[in-house]
Amino acid sequence: MKVAHLTVVSPGQCGGLYETTRELVVGLRARGVDSRLVDPIGKYHPGGTDDRGATFGDMAWAMNADVLVSHSGLGKELEATGKPVILCAHGRPLSSWLTEMSGSTKIYTHYRDRNRQDKCKAVVTFWPEHKPYLEVMFPDTPVKVVDASVDLKLWSPEGDKVAFDKRFTNVVIADVWRNDVDPFVVLNAFALWAREHKNAKLHLYALQDKKGPAALIKRIQDDGNMGSIKGLTKKLAPVYRGADLMITPHTIGTRTVREAMACGCPVVQLPGPTLNGYVADFTRALGRSRQSWRREAEVRFDPANTAEQFHRVLEGI
């Protein structure tokens, strides 16, 4: 079976969608499925080269594929073939809806149109929490849940690490903020926790807009708890290896969660609406060994499991 995975190809960049797709292609190829990455907008067609085990195909190869997997759109040429399509919904439903409501990309309209097409054989999400929202938009198309993955070789406790000052407890925030999630909760939670842990230092990564949370950041600086502030950072593995804790407002296994955990970094996710419960989790997370966090990542985010589950979706269409 030839399976073309259509995504904007960006090796070496920060794109979580691309990395998730690449891991899936590597896993499927290990299972004997001829899966290849194909850029539908034609900007990156390296042909037979590969990226860390994921082989690239060009548009000519995709035109002869048995199944098209849309990760970021197919393009008109492939749409016209009428080949079976699996839609991978990488975006969080609320973020996708807000994007369309803002007048930008019409993601939800695309979902509605895709559901009407006989060629759309399945929708795949990597998070069970998203399934009911997708089932609203895809009443006529099976919605399948496949485990999210992380490259356990690339993201591991072994390797270079950032030399944080070990006199402090170094806490990292590394999310790329979207329209449905912002740094408000995590900044407040850290500020409260730091009042009981005077040696805490916060390090902000991937902060696109320093103006938004400026007042909160200055409050943390006034308390003497602000460390480094960075923009988008391509190499986060050394950061996670060196940090004592990563905090995030996400409740699902986002790329940030999976990558940090695979590096053995303790992770605290937002447990619910109360801020005090979130703050209490900081101390509990630090009480677990880094080895236990790595083991959890190996169980929850093994790309081999993801490929096996996706393979079953392919066999069912």
C-alpha positions in Angstrom: 0.0 0.0 0.0 1.3 3.5 -1.0 0.2 6.2 1.5 1.0 9.9 0.8 1.1 12.1 3.9 0.4 15.6 2.7 1.9 18.3 5.0 3.9 21.5 4.7 7.4 20.0 4.9 9.7 21.9 7.3 12.5 19.7 8.6 14.6 21.3 11.3 11.9 23.8 12.1 9.7 24.1 15.2 6.5 22.8 13.6 4.7 20.3 15.9 2.4 19.2 13.1 5.3 18.3 10.9 7.1 16.4 13.6 4.0 14.4 14.5 3.5 13.6 10.8 7.2 12.6 10.4 7.0 10.3 13.4 3.9 8.6 12.0 5.6 8.1 8.6 8.7 6.5 10.2 6.5 4.2 12.3 4.4 3.1 9.3 7.4 2.4 7.2 8.8 0.2 10.0 5.5 -1.8 9.6 6.1 -2.3 5.9 3.7 0.5 4.7 5.2 2.6 1.9 4.4 6.0 3.5 6.0 9.2 2.3 5.9 12.9 3.2 4.7 15.1 0.3 4.5 18.8 0.3 1.1 19.7 -1.3 2.1 23.3 -2.1 5.2 22.3 -3.9 7.8 24.3 -2.1 9.8 21.4 -0.8 10.2 18.3 -3.0 13.5 16.6 -2.2 12.4 13.3 -3.8 14.3 10.3 -2.5 16.0 12.0 0.5 14.7 11.5 3.9 14.5 13.3 7.3 15.4 11.1 10.2 13.9 8.0 8.7 10.9 9.6 6.9 11.2 9.3 3.1 10.0 12.2 0.9 7.9 11.8 -2.2 7.0 14.2 -4.9 3.6 15.1 -6.4 4.0 12.5 -9.1 4.5 9.8 -6.5 1.5 11.1 -4.5 -0.7 11.0 -7.7 -0.1 7.2 -7.8 -0.6 6.6 -4.1 -3.5 4.4 -2.8 -4.5 6.6 0.1 -4.0 10.3 0.7 -3.6 11.4 4.3 -4.3 15.2 4.7 -2.4 16.8 7.5 -2.5 20.3 6.2 -4.5 20.1 3.0 -4.2 18.3 -0.3 -4.1 20.9 -3.0 -6.3 21.1 -6.1 -4.4 18.5 -8.1 -4.7 15.8 -5.6 -8.3 16.7 -4.6 -9.2 16.1 -8.2 -8.0 12.4 -8.2 -10.9 11.2 -6.1 -8.6 8.9 -4.1 -9.5 7.8 -0.6 -8.7 10.5 2.0 -8.0 10.3 5.7 -8.1 13.7 7.4 -5.8 14.1 10.4 -7.2 16.9 12.6 -4.1 18.2 14.4 -5.6 21.5 15.6 -7.5 21.9 18.9 -11.2 22.3 18.0 -11.6 25.6 19.9 -8.5 27.1 18.3 -9.7 25.9 14.8 -13.1 27.4 15.4 -11.7 30.7 16.7 -9.4 30.9 13.7 -12.3 30.8 11.3 -14.4 33.2 13.5 -11.5 35.7 13.3 -11.8 35.8 9.5 -8.7 33.7 8.9 -8.5 30.1 7.6 -11.9 28.4 7.3 -11.0 25.2 9.1 -14.5 24.4 10.3 -16.0 25.1 6.8 -13.4 22.7 5.5 -14.5 20.0 8.0 -18.2 20.5 7.0 -17.3 20.2 3.3 -15.0 17.2 3.8 -17.7 15.3 5.7 -20.0 15.5 2.6 -17.4 13.8 0.4 -17.6 10.0 -0.2 -13.8 9.9 -0.6 -13.3 11.0 3.0 -13.0 7.6 4.7 -12.0 8.6 8.2 -11.0 11.4 10.5 -8.1 10.9 12.9 -7.4 12.8 16.1 -4.5 12.3 18.4 -6.4 13.2 21.5 -9.5 11.5 22.8 -10.7 14.8 24.4 -11.2 16.1 20.8 -13.2 13.2 19.5 -16.7 14.5 20.5 -16.1 17.9 19.0 -15.0 16.3 15.7 -18.0 14.0 15.7 -20.3 17.0 15.6 -18.7 18.2 12.3 -18.3 14.6 10.9 -21.6 12.9 11.5 -21.2 10.8 8.4 -17.4 9.9 8.8 -15.8 7.7 11.4 -13.7 9.6 13.9 -10.7 7.5 15.1 -8.4 8.2 18.1 -4.7 7.4 17.6 -2.2 7.9 20.4 0.0 11.0 20.1 3.7 10.2 19.7 7.1 11.6 20.3 10.5 10.5 18.9 11.9 8.8 22.0 15.4 8.8 20.5 15.5 12.4 19.6 13.8 13.5 22.9 15.7 11.6 25.6 17.4 12.3 28.9 20.8 11.8 27.2 22.6 14.6 25.4 23.5 18.3 25.7 21.7 20.3 28.4 21.3 23.9 29.3 23.5 24.7 32.3 20.9 26.4 34.5 22.1 27.8 37.8 21.5 24.9 40.2 21.3 27.2 43.2 17.7 27.7 41.9 14.7 25.6 41.0 14.5 26.3 37.3 11.0 26.2 35.9 10.3 26.4 32.1 7.3 27.6 30.1 7.8 26.7 26.4 4.3 26.6 24.8 3.6 28.4 21.5 0.5 30.4 22.5 -2.6 30.2 20.4 -5.9 32.0 20.4 -7.5 29.4 22.8 -4.7 29.3 25.3 -2.4 32.0 26.8 0.2 32.3 29.5 -2.1 34.0 32.0 -2.7 31.0 34.3 0.8 29.6 34.3 2.4 32.9 35.0 0.0 33.5 38.0 0.6 29.9 39.2 4.3 30.3 39.1 4.2 33.7 40.9 2.1 32.1 43.8 4.4 29.1 44.0 7.5 31.2 44.0 6.4 33.1 47.1 6.8 29.8 49.0 9.9 28.8 47.1 12.1 31.9 47.0 14.9 30.1 45.0 12.6 29.5 42.0 13.5 31.0 38.6 11.1 31.1 35.6 12.5 30.8 32.1 10.2 31.7 29.2 10.7 30.2 25.8 8.7 30.6 22.6 7.3 34.0 23.8 6.1 35.6 20.5 4.7 38.7 22.0 6.4 40.2 25.1 3.9 43.0 25.4 0.8 40.9 26.4 2.0 39.4 29.7 4.5 42.3 30.4 2.9 43.4 33.6 2.8 39.8 35.0 6.4 39.3 33.9 7.5 42.5 35.6 5.7 41.4 38.8 7.7 38.2 38.8 10.9 40.2 38.1 10.1 42.5 41.0 10.0 39.4 43.2 13.4 38.3 41.9 12.1 35.1 40.3 12.5 35.8 36.6 15.2 34.0 34.7 15.7 34.1 30.9 13.2 35.2 28.3 13.6 33.7 24.8 11.7 33.8 21.5 10.9 30.7 19.4 13.6 28.1 20.1 14.4 25.3 17.7 16.4 23.1 20.1 14.4 22.6 23.3 15.7 19.2 24.3 18.7 20.7 26.0 16.3 23.0 27.9 14.2 20.2 29.1 17.2 18.1 30.2 18.6 21.0 32.2 15.3 22.3 33.7 13.8 21.1 37.0 10.2 21.5 35.9 8.0 22.4 32.9 4.6 23.9 33.4 1.8 24.3 30.9 -1.9 25.2 30.9 -2.7 22.3 28.6 -4.6 19.3 29.8 -3.8 17.2 26.8 -0.5 15.7 25.6 0.7 18.6 23.4 4.1 18.5 21.7 5.6 20.5 24.6 4.3 17.9 27.2 5.4 14.9 25.2 8.9 16.2 24.4 9.6 17.5 27.9 8.4 14.2 29.5 10.5 12.1 27.1 13.6 14.1 28.2 12.8 13.2 31.8 11.6 16.6 32.8 8.8 16.8 35.3 5.6 18.2 33.8 2.7 20.0 35.5 -0.5 20.4 33.4 -3.6 22.4 34.4 -5.8 20.0 36.4 -8.9 22.1 36.4 -10.3 25.6 37.0 -8.8 26.2 40.4 -5.4 27.9 40.6 -4.5 26.6 44.0 -4.7 22.9 42.9 -2.4 23.7 40.0 0.2 25.4 42.2 0.2 22.4 44.6 1.0 20.1 41.7 4.4 21.9 41.3 5.8 20.4 44.5 4.2 17.0 43.8 5.8 16.8 40.3 9.2 17.7 41.7 8.9 14.7 44.1 8.9 12.2 41.3 12.2 10.9 39.8 13.2 12.0 36.3 13.4 8.3 35.3 9.7 7.9 36.2 8.7 10.8 33.8 10.7 9.2 31.0 9.1 5.8 31.6 5.6 7.4 31.5 6.5 9.0 28.1 7.7 5.6 26.8 4.3 4.1 27.7 2.0 6.9 26.6 3.8 8.3 23.5 5.7 5.4 21.8 5.6 6.0 18.0 5.3 2.3 17.4 2.0 2.2 19.1 0.8 5.2 17.1 1.8 3.6 13.8 0.1 0.3 14.8 -3.2 2.1 15.6 -3.0 4.2 12.4 -2.3 1.0 10.4 -5.6 -0.4 11.6 -7.3 2.8 10.3 -5.7 2.2 6.9 -6.8 -1.4 6.9 -10.4 -0.4 7.6 -10.9 1.8 4.6 
